[in-house]
Amino acid sequence: MLQIFTSDFKKTRKIHCPFLVLFCFLLTIAMQAQSVSAVEKMASQGYARRFSDTVASLKIQQQALSLAIKNKNKEDEVICYSYLALTQRRLLHLKQFLHYADTAYYLSQKINKVRAKAYAAGAMGSLKSYIDDKPQALEYSLEAYKLFSKIKAHDQCAKIASDISYLFSPASPPKVEKYAREAMVHAAKSGDAESELYARLAFGSFLTDKLETGGIADWEAAMDFFKETVSLAEKKSDQIVSKSNIGVAYINLADLYTKSPQPIEEKAFLKNLEKATAIAKKYNVKIIYRSAIGLQGYYFTQKGDYIKAELLFIDGINYQKSLPYTDNYLLATFYSSLKDVSVKRKDFQAYYGYDTLYAKYNQLKYNESTQSKLQNAEARYESSKKAERIKQLELENELQQKNKLLGYAIAGVLLIGLIFMFRSYYYRQRYYQNREDFLKQEQANSYLKVQLMEKETIENLSARLSLERRLLRSQMDPHFIFNALGNIQSMILQKDTIPAVSYLNKFAKLTRQVLEQSRKETISLEEEINTLKNYIELQQLRLNNGFDYVIECDDAVETDVLIPPLLIQPFVENAVEHGLKPQENNVRGRIEIYFKEDENGQSLICTIKDNGIGLAASGKLKINDAHQSLSTTITEERLTKMQKENPDAGFTVKERDPETEGQGCIVIINIPILQ
């Protein structure tokens, strides 16, 4: 009799429960780098009421969908359809479930929104699980898991990873464990009680499966884990929308007591079942109610208290018959249990009566099961047929679009040809009429233009060459060149040929880069970073590797953006010469360079930090320092000229806060991004 309830509960939990509350955590969505719209908040609030007020829940979600359609926001529309799909699953309305899930997935393929695609894939995974199409359910669920992981939605990742672990059971225990553990990790990162409970139920299922081949140590570990799970559920019950999961936690713990290698703790066992029964009655969760009554009845039957067991099963039957609908599966299960109790009591008259009622409801259960399988098969067929039809329509639409574009292109070419012919004729006539006057005027102005252009060209060329020479000299400081070559020569004399050749190559590459880039108007960020690396590594050689460096780019920065060349190296030179070089020997120098885009995406913000002696101490040393670098002055001139088209171009230099950041200097350069 225990097998009737525990195996049935376990099977239902693993096949149907995985997606029972797949989107219940949509109430508190907090995805990185994406904001929740007002429409989505409205839909999530409606979805949260699916247990307490179904009519209000559907009404609010439909209003949210109407707003999304009115605003022409396809992302919100897809998410609203996903909510509605899961709500229809809660109501066991297969046709509406199929319609909303298919619609959500179809619309998601037309937009390039990761969030919408993730929700739609999750809804489709839930649908495929509901109609017992496990391969497709796994495919869609893995797709949803990948997309939610991409946007770091840890709450959703925890739930979907749990569902995937159920789908892999019992065929692949390693994958069951893998995804159950990943669910626990994501749940911890999300900080949400419902996600944590959902993940713990999945991992608890894995621990329960291990008991089939494990020993007492495995049972004790599982028991400790389930007790912690129940404690969490009780402590944070107000934050958990899916109350059915709390009931599942109680059932799991009670079921584990029956597997105890020691005498069962009756008080704790019955207490957990009573709590599960209360939740099942309050929220009308049949599977929990059936399992709670069944486990209690089995316990008292094994204990020999047949009267109490019989009363429990009869109470379960009476409660079920008092509801406005009939659950034939539940009634058949209870009457089967009563038959077993009658046999043990040797009350064959009662057995005959229970057997008659069992046969009646078992036949009705079989008919319902057959009808459900037929509906699921029909749903699978309709879903696959709809998917094929969608692909066919997409191909047809693509072909029609191509034909339209071809027609527009031909019409455009003809129109341009006609316009060109008309304009050609019209301007030819005007040209001949005005040609003589135009030639005279042009001859009169040509001499003045040539003189002016020659003067401007010479001045511009002279200024540019002067700036290039100054820029080139500032980039290739003689002290730096001589010290670098001297160090390389020293390494060669010491027969450190491999590092000597390596640094000689870097020096040659740096020289070539500076010469080439000084004549370019723009270079890519990647080229600038490579030049900086060569320069800094040569400075490390010069200073006997007395400092470290790091160059990092923000995730949003693309390294192929174009910027003016050789803007950053002068500030790195100052950091080395005036910050790190005078530093005490026992302090390890460090230069940190970070790149990020500004809010408008028009400028690249470069931050250079060093842990040198700082501005004040450096200013004192410069009084007696014969080495004077004009690179900063030249760079300032270049940035000032850029401010005509890029007002934000410029740089600032400041001390680091000794108390919070330590000693050193910070330079922030606002570099315009060029097209």
HELIX and SHEET records of a PDB file:
HELIX    1   1 LEU A    2  ILE A   15  1                                  14    
HELIX    2   2 CYS A   17  PHE A   19  5                                   3    
HELIX    3   3 CYS A   24  THR A   28  5                                   5    
HELIX    4   4 ALA A   38  TYR A   47  1                                  10    
HELIX    5   5 THR A   54  LYS A   70  1                                  17    
HELIX    6   6 LYS A   74  ARG A   90  1                                  17    
HELIX    7   7 LEU A   94  SER A  108  1                                  15    
HELIX    8   8 VAL A  114  TYR A  130  1                                  17    
HELIX    9   9 LYS A  134  LYS A  150  1                                  17    
HELIX   10  10 HIS A  154  PHE A  168  1                                  15    
HELIX   11  11 PRO A  173  SER A  190  1                                  18    
HELIX   12  12 ALA A  193  LYS A  210  1                                  18    
HELIX   13  13 ILE A  216  LYS A  235  1                                  20    
HELIX   14  14 SER A  237  GLN A  239  5                                   3    
HELIX   15  15 LYS A  243  THR A  258  1                                  16    
HELIX   16  16 GLU A  266  TYR A  283  1                                  18    
HELIX   17  17 LYS A  286  LYS A  303  1                                  18    
HELIX   18  18 TYR A  306  LYS A  321  1                                  16    
HELIX   19  19 ASN A  328  ARG A  345  1                                  18    
HELIX   20  20 PHE A  348  GLN A  475  1                                 128    
HELIX   21  21 PRO A  478  LEU A  493  1                                  16    
HELIX   22  22 THR A  497  GLN A  517  1                                  21    
HELIX   23  23 LEU A  525  ARG A  542  1                                  18    
HELIX   24  24 GLN A  569  ASN A  574  1                                   6    
HELIX   25  25 ALA A  575  LEU A  580  3                                   6    
HELIX   26  26 GLY A  614  LYS A  622  1                                   9    
HELIX   27  27 SER A  631  MET A  642  1                                  12    
SHEET    1   A 2 ILE A 523  SER A 524  0                                        
SHEET    2   A 2 LEU A 562  ILE A 563 -1                                        
SHEET    1   B 5 PHE A 547  CYS A 553  0                                        
SHEET    2   B 5 GLY A 589  GLU A 597  1                                        
SHEET    3   B 5 SER A 603  ASP A 610 -1                                        
SHEET    4   B 5 CYS A 665  PRO A 672 -1                                        
SHEET    5   B 5 GLY A 650  GLU A 655 -1                                        
END                                                                             
